[in-house]
Amino acid sequence: MRRGRSAKGRAHRQRAGAVAPIRLRQGDGGQVAHSPFSIPRRSRGFTLIELLVVIAIIAILAAMLFPVFARAREKARAAQCMSNLRQLGIALEMYSSDYDELFPFAVDPADAELPEIWDAYPDWQALIPTMPRLKDALLPYTKAREIWHCKSDTGYTKLEGTSLDLNGKPTSFAAFGTSYMWRTEVAFRQSGPSLLPHPSETNVLFDAHGSWHGASQRYDEGRWNMLFADGHVKSVNCQQYDEAWATSVGD
């Protein structure tokens, strides 16, 4: 009867879904084998030293990657700036086609805010109050004001290459509606693309400050995106910038 009751009990437990207890046995080396139903021990967390090491690795990677991201972002901004100047070059070409092959008779922020820069040319200086801003003269051909905005524009406090105060902060675009300066001499001389002796070497529109795309605030480390009279756009260094300015636009 004892055996019968034991067999009956086992059958009842199996029908009820009970799991027979697993006996622990001595494993090799005298260690006790763990039951698969035993409660696992809580895993050990990171120590302070391990966390500091991880943080240090992340900081090193960030220091390596952030300059790369910054350079990539600046290249994208410079490319957009050059695209702006190409579109403005097309607008200038359209304007000159409508106005006897002449450039717009207009001024830039430096002319309007600091007319004294033309003291050596009093006849031209006297015309400045009657002349529109270039961005307004070209508005029928550009439509969008944003085309005058260089994304690298961080402004300036002085007219570049002089000691004259010119408050182009927080950005030149915010202060004057344009990030670009204009070689107003071509307007004063009533010249145009086809009338210039060296159109491919003559600058007509360019970044208002070389530090935006340059290595520093120093003039000799500056870099400017520049539109030439023949319509091509180029990134120029300090030497090339000066050479463009030295190119004659006529007598």
Residue, then its C-alpha position, 0 to 999 in steps of 0.5 A: m500500500r505504501r508503494g501504491r500511495s507513493a505512485k498515486g501521489r506522484a501521478h497526482r502531482q504530475r497532473a497538477g503541474a508540480v515540478a519535482p524538486i531537483r537534487l543538488r549534487q556535488g560537481d567536479g572539484g567538490q562544488v555544488a551544482h546550481s539549480p536552474f530554478s535558484i534565484p540569481r544573485r544581483s549583478r555587481g554595478f560599476t565602480l566609481i573608477e570604472l565610471l570615471v574611465v568611461i567618462a574620460i574616454i567619452a571626453i577624449l572622443a568628443a575632443m577629437l570629433f567636435p573640431v571635425f564637426a565644426r570644420a564640416r559645418e563651416k564648409a557647408r556654410a561657406a558653400q552656401c555663402m558662395s551659392n548666394l554670391r553666384q545668385l547675386g552675380i546672376a541678379l547683377e547680370m540681369y540688372s545690367s542687361d536691363y540698364d545699358e550694360l551698367f552695374p547698379f548705381a548703388v552703395d553698400p553699408a560702408d559707403a552709407e555709414l562712413p561717407e568720409i572714406w570717399d574724402a579723396y573723391p568729393d564728387w563721388q562722395a556728394l552722390i552717396p545721399t542720393m544713391p540706394r543700397l545695393k540690396d534694394a536696387l537688386l530686389p526686383y531680381t533677387k526677391a528673397r532678402e535671405i540671399w544676402h545672408c552669409k551663415s558664417d556672418t559674425g559681424y564686426t565693429k570696424l570697417e575691415g582694413t581701417s580704424l573706422d568704427l562700423n557697428g555690424k553686430p550681432t551680424s552684418f546681416a542683422a545690422f544692415g540687411t547684407s553680409y556683403m560689401w560692394r566695390t562702389e567704384v564701378a558704380f561711380r564710374q558708371s561701368g559694367p561687366s563688358l566695360l571693365p578691362h579685366p572683368s575676370e580679375t575685378n572684385v564686385l561683391f565679397d564678404a564684409h569680413g575675412s574672419w568669417h571664413g578665415a583662421s582668425q581675426r587677423y587680416d593676413e589670415g582672413r579668407w573671403n568668398m568673392l564674386f568677380a565681374d565676369g560672374h565667377v565666385k572664388s574663395v580667396n586669401c589675403q594676397q588674392y583679396d588685395e590683388a583683386w582690389a588693385t585691379s583697375v576698373g578704368d580711368 
